[in-house]
Every structure is written in structure tokens, then in C-alpha cells.
Amino acid sequence: MPELPESCPACQNLLHVSELTCPNCSTKVSGDFPLPELMQLSREEQGFMLDFIKTGGSLKKMAKKMGKSYPTVRNLLDDIIEKLKDQDK
């Protein structure tokens, strides 16, 4: 299955969703919908957040899973938090 693109291939700006389709009845909804905040993160950041949730929010478990130090993983999480805060501006 193809992956949903996050940014414009021409200018790298974040894409918006313009149409949603029901796979059951083929109903279509059109408009200009921004991507949800978590989908505006890079694939790597999304994967980190998914793994973080699956470990119960344990940075210690994340560090072990990733083979990185606790401070490195803490910094990765802090970077994602800042990126999400910047989206609110």
C-alpha cells in the first residue's frame, strides 16, 4: 500500500487533505483539511511516538529498544515536543 505523502514534492510545504472516501459505500467528502498534528511529524518521529506509547511512555525502555542512551532518547522526545508546540503557533 502506498504511503501518504507528508509534504509537497515541488516546494516541501505541508500538504492538506482535499478528499476523504468511505471504502464501504464510496461516499466522498471534499474540502481543505489540514493533516492531524501527529501526521505532520516525519515518519521517523511518528515511529518514535508509536514505540514510545507501546512502551508505556518509558524512556528507559525506549533507550534499550533503540540502543541509545537515555539522554539521547530524552532529547529526541524533547525535539518532538518542541516541534508540536511550534505547530500551535
Backbone as XML, in Angstrom:
<?xml version="1.0"?>
<chain id="A" units="angstrom">
  <residue number="1" name="MET">
    <atom name="N" x="0.846" y="-1.181" z="0.000"/>
    <atom name="CA" x="0.000" y="0.000" z="0.000"/>
    <atom name="C" x="0.889" y="1.242" z="0.000"/>
  </residue>
  <residue number="2" name="PRO">
    <atom name="N" x="0.612" y="2.210" z="-0.867"/>
    <atom name="CA" x="1.436" y="3.417" z="-0.905"/>
    <atom name="C" x="1.279" y="4.237" z="0.367"/>
  </residue>
  <residue number="3" name="GLU">
    <atom name="N" x="2.360" y="4.909" z="0.750"/>
    <atom name="CA" x="2.331" y="5.746" z="1.952"/>
    <atom name="C" x="1.799" y="7.129" z="1.616"/>
  </residue>
  <residue number="4" name="LEU">
    <atom name="N" x="1.071" y="7.702" z="2.564"/>
    <atom name="CA" x="0.526" y="9.045" z="2.412"/>
    <atom name="C" x="1.676" y="10.051" z="2.407"/>
  </residue>
  <residue number="5" name="PRO">
    <atom name="N" x="1.798" y="10.868" z="1.364"/>
    <atom name="CA" x="2.867" y="11.877" z="1.365"/>
    <atom name="C" x="2.589" y="12.936" z="2.412"/>
  </residue>
  <residue number="6" name="GLU">
    <atom name="N" x="3.658" y="13.456" z="3.007"/>
    <atom name="CA" x="3.520" y="14.473" z="4.045"/>
    <atom name="C" x="3.728" y="15.875" z="3.509"/>
  </residue>
  <residue number="7" name="SER">
    <atom name="N" x="4.596" y="15.994" z="2.509"/>
    <atom name="CA" x="4.928" y="17.320" z="2.005"/>
    <atom name="C" x="4.888" y="17.347" z="0.484"/>
  </residue>
  <residue number="8" name="CYS">
    <atom name="N" x="4.750" y="18.551" z="-0.036"/>
    <atom name="CA" x="4.677" y="18.769" z="-1.477"/>
    <atom name="C" x="6.012" y="18.400" z="-2.125"/>
  </residue>
  <residue number="9" name="PRO">
    <atom name="N" x="5.981" y="17.603" z="-3.181"/>
    <atom name="CA" x="7.236" y="17.239" z="-3.844"/>
    <atom name="C" x="7.903" y="18.420" z="-4.554"/>
  </residue>
  <residue number="10" name="ALA">
    <atom name="N" x="7.142" y="19.473" z="-4.838"/>
    <atom name="CA" x="7.699" y="20.629" z="-5.536"/>
    <atom name="C" x="8.308" y="21.654" z="-4.590"/>
  </residue>
  <residue number="11" name="CYS">
    <atom name="N" x="7.590" y="21.979" z="-3.479"/>
    <atom name="CA" x="8.066" y="23.063" z="-2.616"/>
    <atom name="C" x="8.296" y="22.641" z="-1.166"/>
  </residue>
  <residue number="12" name="GLN">
    <atom name="N" x="8.017" y="21.392" z="-0.827"/>
    <atom name="CA" x="8.219" y="20.825" z="0.517"/>
    <atom name="C" x="7.250" y="21.351" z="1.571"/>
  </residue>
  <residue number="13" name="ASN">
    <atom name="N" x="6.244" y="22.145" z="1.176"/>
    <atom name="CA" x="5.252" y="22.629" z="2.127"/>
    <atom name="C" x="4.373" y="21.468" z="2.581"/>
  </residue>
  <residue number="14" name="LEU">
    <atom name="N" x="3.816" y="21.558" z="3.814"/>
    <atom name="CA" x="2.915" y="20.511" z="4.294"/>
    <atom name="C" x="1.681" y="20.433" z="3.406"/>
  </residue>
  <residue number="15" name="LEU">
    <atom name="N" x="1.279" y="19.224" z="3.098"/>
    <atom name="CA" x="0.082" y="19.013" z="2.291"/>
    <atom name="C" x="-1.169" y="19.040" z="3.165"/>
  </residue>
  <residue number="16" name="HIS">
    <atom name="N" x="-2.294" y="19.335" z="2.548"/>
    <atom name="CA" x="-3.601" y="19.229" z="3.181"/>
    <atom name="C" x="-4.359" y="18.118" z="2.471"/>
  </residue>
  <residue number="17" name="VAL">
    <atom name="N" x="-5.311" y="17.536" z="3.150"/>
    <atom name="CA" x="-6.159" y="16.519" z="2.557"/>
    <atom name="C" x="-7.339" y="17.232" z="1.908"/>
  </residue>
  <residue number="18" name="SER">
    <atom name="N" x="-7.669" y="16.854" z="0.680"/>
    <atom name="CA" x="-8.769" y="17.529" z="-0.007"/>
    <atom name="C" x="-9.979" y="16.629" z="-0.218"/>
  </residue>
  <residue number="19" name="GLU">
    <atom name="N" x="-9.803" y="15.306" z="-0.036"/>
    <atom name="CA" x="-10.945" y="14.413" z="-0.221"/>
    <atom name="C" x="-10.777" y="13.166" z="0.630"/>
  </residue>
  <residue number="20" name="LEU">
    <atom name="N" x="-11.861" y="12.751" z="1.250"/>
    <atom name="CA" x="-11.901" y="11.510" z="2.016"/>
    <atom name="C" x="-12.978" y="10.633" z="1.398"/>
  </residue>
  <residue number="21" name="THR">
    <atom name="N" x="-12.702" y="9.336" z="1.306"/>
    <atom name="CA" x="-13.642" y="8.402" z="0.697"/>
    <atom name="C" x="-13.901" y="7.236" z="1.627"/>
  </residue>
  <residue number="22" name="CYS">
    <atom name="N" x="-15.167" y="6.868" z="1.771"/>
    <atom name="CA" x="-15.535" y="5.699" z="2.570"/>
    <atom name="C" x="-15.298" y="4.446" z="1.725"/>
  </residue>
  <residue number="23" name="PRO">
    <atom name="N" x="-14.471" y="3.516" z="2.204"/>
    <atom name="CA" x="-14.214" y="2.311" z="1.419"/>
    <atom name="C" x="-15.422" y="1.369" z="1.362"/>
  </residue>
  <residue number="24" name="ASN">
    <atom name="N" x="-16.389" y="1.572" z="2.256"/>
    <atom name="CA" x="-17.559" y="0.694" z="2.293"/>
    <atom name="C" x="-18.625" y="1.120" z="1.289"/>
  </residue>
  <residue number="25" name="CYS">
    <atom name="N" x="-18.981" y="2.407" z="1.302"/>
    <atom name="CA" x="-20.093" y="2.852" z="0.455"/>
    <atom name="C" x="-19.688" y="3.870" z="-0.617"/>
  </residue>
  <residue number="26" name="SER">
    <atom name="N" x="-18.424" y="4.221" z="-0.659"/>
    <atom name="CA" x="-17.866" y="5.162" z="-1.647"/>
    <atom name="C" x="-18.328" y="6.607" z="-1.479"/>
  </residue>
  <residue number="27" name="THR">
    <atom name="N" x="-18.911" y="6.945" z="-0.322"/>
    <atom name="CA" x="-19.257" y="8.338" z="-0.054"/>
    <atom name="C" x="-17.967" y="9.153" z="-0.033"/>
  </residue>
  <residue number="28" name="LYS">
    <atom name="N" x="-18.001" y="10.339" z="-0.639"/>
    <atom name="CA" x="-16.828" y="11.209" z="-0.684"/>
    <atom name="C" x="-17.133" y="12.521" z="0.018"/>
  </residue>
  <residue number="29" name="VAL">
    <atom name="N" x="-16.155" y="12.997" z="0.768"/>
    <atom name="CA" x="-16.242" y="14.279" z="1.443"/>
    <atom name="C" x="-15.088" y="15.120" z="0.921"/>
  </residue>
  <residue number="30" name="SER">
    <atom name="N" x="-15.397" y="16.297" z="0.387"/>
    <atom name="CA" x="-14.366" y="17.176" z="-0.159"/>
    <atom name="C" x="-14.248" y="18.436" z="0.688"/>
  </residue>
  <residue number="31" name="GLY">
    <atom name="N" x="-13.046" y="18.974" z="0.735"/>
    <atom name="CA" x="-12.788" y="20.206" z="1.475"/>
    <atom name="C" x="-11.301" y="20.426" z="1.581"/>
  </residue>
  <residue number="32" name="ASP">
    <atom name="N" x="-10.901" y="21.282" z="2.488"/>
    <atom name="CA" x="-9.489" y="21.563" z="2.726"/>
    <atom name="C" x="-9.212" y="21.259" z="4.189"/>
  </residue>
  <residue number="33" name="PHE">
    <atom name="N" x="-8.659" y="20.068" z="4.460"/>
    <atom name="CA" x="-8.443" y="19.605" z="5.815"/>
    <atom name="C" x="-6.945" y="19.506" z="6.099"/>
  </residue>
  <residue number="34" name="PRO">
    <atom name="N" x="-6.467" y="20.228" z="7.130"/>
    <atom name="CA" x="-5.048" y="20.072" z="7.475"/>
    <atom name="C" x="-4.813" y="18.681" z="8.056"/>
  </residue>
  <residue number="35" name="LEU">
    <atom name="N" x="-3.606" y="18.181" z="7.887"/>
    <atom name="CA" x="-3.264" y="16.891" z="8.481"/>
    <atom name="C" x="-3.295" y="17.022" z="10.000"/>
  </residue>
  <residue number="36" name="PRO">
    <atom name="N" x="-3.704" y="15.960" z="10.714"/>
    <atom name="CA" x="-3.629" y="15.997" z="12.176"/>
    <atom name="C" x="-2.190" y="16.260" z="12.621"/>
  </residue>
  <residue number="37" name="GLU">
    <atom name="N" x="-2.041" y="16.833" z="13.814"/>
    <atom name="CA" x="-0.719" y="17.244" z="14.300"/>
    <atom name="C" x="0.320" y="16.117" z="14.237"/>
  </residue>
  <residue number="38" name="LEU">
    <atom name="N" x="-0.046" y="14.930" z="14.683"/>
    <atom name="CA" x="0.931" y="13.836" z="14.697"/>
    <atom name="C" x="1.325" y="13.399" z="13.294"/>
  </residue>
  <residue number="39" name="MET">
    <atom name="N" x="0.434" y="13.584" z="12.317"/>
    <atom name="CA" x="0.771" y="13.232" z="10.942"/>
    <atom name="C" x="1.683" y="14.273" z="10.303"/>
  </residue>
  <residue number="40" name="GLN">
    <atom name="N" x="1.825" y="15.427" z="10.943"/>
    <atom name="CA" x="2.724" y="16.449" z="10.435"/>
    <atom name="C" x="4.168" y="16.191" z="10.861"/>
  </residue>
  <residue number="41" name="LEU">
    <atom name="N" x="4.357" y="15.203" z="11.726"/>
    <atom name="CA" x="5.711" y="14.788" z="12.107"/>
    <atom name="C" x="6.285" y="13.923" z="11.000"/>
  </residue>
  <residue number="42" name="SER">
    <atom name="N" x="7.604" y="13.818" z="10.954"/>
    <atom name="CA" x="8.233" y="12.943" z="9.961"/>
    <atom name="C" x="7.881" y="11.489" z="10.279"/>
  </residue>
  <residue number="43" name="ARG">
    <atom name="N" x="8.067" y="10.605" z="9.321"/>
    <atom name="CA" x="7.796" y="9.172" z="9.541"/>
    <atom name="C" x="8.625" y="8.647" z="10.714"/>
  </residue>
  <residue number="44" name="GLU">
    <atom name="N" x="9.870" y="9.096" z="10.793"/>
    <atom name="CA" x="10.753" y="8.664" z="11.893"/>
    <atom name="C" x="10.193" y="9.123" z="13.241"/>
  </residue>
  <residue number="45" name="GLU">
    <atom name="N" x="9.740" y="10.362" z="13.287"/>
    <atom name="CA" x="9.169" y="10.899" z="14.526"/>
    <atom name="C" x="7.860" y="10.195" z="14.884"/>
  </residue>
  <residue number="46" name="GLN">
    <atom name="N" x="7.052" y="9.901" z="13.878"/>
    <atom name="CA" x="5.812" y="9.169" z="14.120"/>
    <atom name="C" x="6.118" y="7.780" z="14.676"/>
  </residue>
  <residue number="47" name="GLY">
    <atom name="N" x="7.115" y="7.116" z="14.099"/>
    <atom name="CA" x="7.517" y="5.798" z="14.586"/>
    <atom name="C" x="8.004" y="5.859" z="16.020"/>
  </residue>
  <residue number="48" name="PHE">
    <atom name="N" x="8.791" y="6.888" z="16.339"/>
    <atom name="CA" x="9.272" y="7.072" z="17.699"/>
    <atom name="C" x="8.092" y="7.211" z="18.658"/>
  </residue>
  <residue number="49" name="MET">
    <atom name="N" x="7.120" y="8.042" z="18.298"/>
    <atom name="CA" x="5.975" y="8.266" z="19.178"/>
    <atom name="C" x="5.148" y="6.995" z="19.348"/>
  </residue>
  <residue number="50" name="LEU">
    <atom name="N" x="4.978" y="6.238" z="18.285"/>
    <atom name="CA" x="4.236" y="4.981" z="18.380"/>
    <atom name="C" x="4.954" y="4.003" z="19.304"/>
  </residue>
  <residue number="51" name="ASP">
    <atom name="N" x="6.265" y="3.861" z="19.126"/>
    <atom name="CA" x="7.046" y="2.984" z="20.001"/>
    <atom name="C" x="7.018" y="3.479" z="21.444"/>
  </residue>
  <residue number="52" name="PHE">
    <atom name="N" x="7.076" y="4.781" z="21.624"/>
    <atom name="CA" x="7.046" y="5.374" z="22.962"/>
    <atom name="C" x="5.740" y="5.014" z="23.671"/>
  </residue>
  <residue number="53" name="ILE">
    <atom name="N" x="4.642" y="5.117" z="22.950"/>
    <atom name="CA" x="3.343" y="4.759" z="23.523"/>
    <atom name="C" x="3.300" y="3.263" z="23.834"/>
  </residue>
  <residue number="54" name="LYS">
    <atom name="N" x="3.815" y="2.441" z="22.917"/>
    <atom name="CA" x="3.796" y="0.988" z="23.121"/>
    <atom name="C" x="4.657" y="0.555" z="24.312"/>
  </residue>
  <residue number="55" name="THR">
    <atom name="N" x="5.665" y="1.352" z="24.661"/>
    <atom name="CA" x="6.491" y="1.019" z="25.831"/>
    <atom name="C" x="5.903" y="1.610" z="27.107"/>
  </residue>
  <residue number="56" name="GLY">
    <atom name="N" x="4.703" y="2.154" z="27.008"/>
    <atom name="CA" x="4.061" y="2.736" z="28.177"/>
    <atom name="C" x="4.656" y="4.078" z="28.565"/>
  </residue>
  <residue number="57" name="GLY">
    <atom name="N" x="5.289" y="4.741" z="27.621"/>
    <atom name="CA" x="5.873" y="6.049" z="27.899"/>
    <atom name="C" x="7.174" y="5.970" z="28.673"/>
  </residue>
  <residue number="58" name="SER">
    <atom name="N" x="7.861" y="4.839" z="28.574"/>
    <atom name="CA" x="9.114" y="4.647" z="29.309"/>
    <atom name="C" x="10.317" y="5.006" z="28.440"/>
  </residue>
  <residue number="59" name="LEU">
    <atom name="N" x="10.991" y="6.090" z="28.809"/>
    <atom name="CA" x="12.203" y="6.466" z="28.073"/>
    <atom name="C" x="13.304" y="5.432" z="28.281"/>
  </residue>
  <residue number="60" name="LYS">
    <atom name="N" x="13.325" y="4.816" z="29.443"/>
    <atom name="CA" x="14.317" y="3.776" z="29.727"/>
    <atom name="C" x="14.139" y="2.596" z="28.762"/>
  </residue>
  <residue number="61" name="LYS">
    <atom name="N" x="12.896" y="2.165" z="28.566"/>
    <atom name="CA" x="12.622" y="1.069" z="27.630"/>
    <atom name="C" x="12.919" y="1.496" z="26.195"/>
  </residue>
  <residue number="62" name="MET">
    <atom name="N" x="12.615" y="2.743" z="25.878"/>
    <atom name="CA" x="12.893" y="3.254" z="24.530"/>
    <atom name="C" x="14.393" y="3.259" z="24.257"/>
  </residue>
  <residue number="63" name="ALA">
    <atom name="N" x="15.182" y="3.686" z="25.240"/>
    <atom name="CA" x="16.633" y="3.720" z="25.077"/>
    <atom name="C" x="17.161" y="2.310" z="24.815"/>
  </residue>
  <residue number="64" name="LYS">
    <atom name="N" x="16.654" y="1.349" z="25.549"/>
    <atom name="CA" x="17.079" y="-0.039" z="25.358"/>
    <atom name="C" x="16.672" y="-0.540" z="23.977"/>
  </residue>
  <residue number="65" name="LYS">
    <atom name="N" x="15.432" y="-0.286" z="23.595"/>
    <atom name="CA" x="14.914" y="-0.723" z="22.288"/>
    <atom name="C" x="15.713" y="-0.114" z="21.138"/>
  </residue>
  <residue number="66" name="MET">
    <atom name="N" x="16.081" y="1.159" z="21.285"/>
    <atom name="CA" x="16.780" y="1.875" z="20.218"/>
    <atom name="C" x="18.292" y="1.684" z="20.273"/>
  </residue>
  <residue number="67" name="GLY">
    <atom name="N" x="18.785" y="1.151" z="21.385"/>
    <atom name="CA" x="20.231" y="1.005" z="21.532"/>
    <atom name="C" x="20.934" y="2.342" z="21.687"/>
  </residue>
  <residue number="68" name="LYS">
    <atom name="N" x="20.236" y="3.291" z="22.320"/>
    <atom name="CA" x="20.787" y="4.633" z="22.520"/>
    <atom name="C" x="20.746" y="4.956" z="24.005"/>
  </residue>
  <residue number="69" name="SER">
    <atom name="N" x="21.451" y="6.004" z="24.378"/>
    <atom name="CA" x="21.470" y="6.391" z="25.789"/>
    <atom name="C" x="20.156" y="7.085" z="26.160"/>
  </residue>
  <residue number="70" name="TYR">
    <atom name="N" x="19.851" y="7.042" z="27.445"/>
    <atom name="CA" x="18.651" y="7.704" z="27.959"/>
    <atom name="C" x="18.637" y="9.195" z="27.586"/>
  </residue>
  <residue number="71" name="PRO">
    <atom name="N" x="19.750" y="9.937" z="27.797"/>
    <atom name="CA" x="19.724" y="11.366" z="27.437"/>
    <atom name="C" x="19.463" y="11.603" z="25.941"/>
  </residue>
  <residue number="72" name="THR">
    <atom name="N" x="19.980" y="10.727" z="25.095"/>
    <atom name="CA" x="19.740" y="10.871" z="23.655"/>
    <atom name="C" x="18.266" y="10.708" z="23.338"/>
  </residue>
  <residue number="73" name="VAL">
    <atom name="N" x="17.648" y="9.700" z="23.939"/>
    <atom name="CA" x="16.222" y="9.459" z="23.708"/>
    <atom name="C" x="15.393" y="10.602" z="24.295"/>
  </residue>
  <residue number="74" name="ARG">
    <atom name="N" x="15.783" y="11.103" z="25.455"/>
    <atom name="CA" x="15.099" y="12.245" z="26.077"/>
    <atom name="C" x="15.163" y="13.453" z="25.147"/>
  </residue>
  <residue number="75" name="ASN">
    <atom name="N" x="16.334" y="13.671" z="24.535"/>
    <atom name="CA" x="16.492" y="14.789" z="23.600"/>
    <atom name="C" x="15.606" y="14.615" z="22.367"/>
  </residue>
  <residue number="76" name="LEU">
    <atom name="N" x="15.486" y="13.391" z="21.872"/>
    <atom name="CA" x="14.607" y="13.131" z="20.726"/>
    <atom name="C" x="13.166" y="13.487" z="21.078"/>
  </residue>
  <residue number="77" name="LEU">
    <atom name="N" x="12.722" y="13.053" z="22.263"/>
    <atom name="CA" x="11.366" y="13.363" z="22.697"/>
    <atom name="C" x="11.188" y="14.877" z="22.871"/>
  </residue>
  <residue number="78" name="ASP">
    <atom name="N" x="12.162" y="15.537" z="23.474"/>
    <atom name="CA" x="12.085" y="16.991" z="23.652"/>
    <atom name="C" x="11.985" y="17.710" z="22.312"/>
  </residue>
  <residue number="79" name="ASP">
    <atom name="N" x="12.724" y="17.234" z="21.313"/>
    <atom name="CA" x="12.668" y="17.838" z="19.975"/>
    <atom name="C" x="11.272" y="17.695" z="19.369"/>
  </residue>
  <residue number="80" name="ILE">
    <atom name="N" x="10.663" y="16.527" z="19.547"/>
    <atom name="CA" x="9.317" y="16.303" z="19.019"/>
    <atom name="C" x="8.318" y="17.187" z="19.755"/>
  </residue>
  <residue number="81" name="ILE">
    <atom name="N" x="8.462" y="17.301" z="21.059"/>
    <atom name="CA" x="7.573" y="18.164" z="21.846"/>
    <atom name="C" x="7.661" y="19.608" z="21.349"/>
  </residue>
  <residue number="82" name="GLU">
    <atom name="N" x="8.875" y="20.095" z="21.119"/>
    <atom name="CA" x="9.050" y="21.467" z="20.615"/>
    <atom name="C" x="8.432" y="21.631" z="19.237"/>
  </residue>
  <residue number="83" name="LYS">
    <atom name="N" x="8.594" y="20.616" z="18.390"/>
    <atom name="CA" x="8.024" y="20.678" z="17.043"/>
    <atom name="C" x="6.496" y="20.763" z="17.129"/>
  </residue>
  <residue number="84" name="LEU">
    <atom name="N" x="5.892" y="19.981" z="18.023"/>
    <atom name="CA" x="4.447" y="20.021" z="18.194"/>
    <atom name="C" x="3.997" y="21.371" z="18.754"/>
  </residue>
  <residue number="85" name="LYS">
    <atom name="N" x="4.758" y="21.941" z="19.671"/>
    <atom name="CA" x="4.415" y="23.259" z="20.214"/>
    <atom name="C" x="4.484" y="24.319" z="19.120"/>
  </residue>
  <residue number="86" name="ASP">
    <atom name="N" x="5.478" y="24.212" z="18.239"/>
    <atom name="CA" x="5.627" y="25.181" z="17.147"/>
    <atom name="C" x="4.449" y="25.103" z="16.173"/>
  </residue>
  <residue number="87" name="GLN">
    <atom name="N" x="3.828" y="23.929" z="16.043"/>
    <atom name="CA" x="2.677" y="23.781" z="15.165"/>
    <atom name="C" x="1.485" y="24.577" z="15.667"/>
  </residue>
  <residue number="88" name="ASP">
    <atom name="N" x="1.433" y="24.810" z="16.981"/>
    <atom name="CA" x="0.316" y="25.553" z="17.580"/>
    <atom name="C" x="0.401" y="27.049" z="17.316"/>
  </residue>
  <residue number="89" name="LYS">
    <atom name="N" x="1.555" y="27.529" z="16.883"/>
    <atom name="CA" x="1.747" y="28.974" z="16.681"/>
    <atom name="C" x="1.128" y="29.444" z="15.394"/>
  </residue>
</chain>
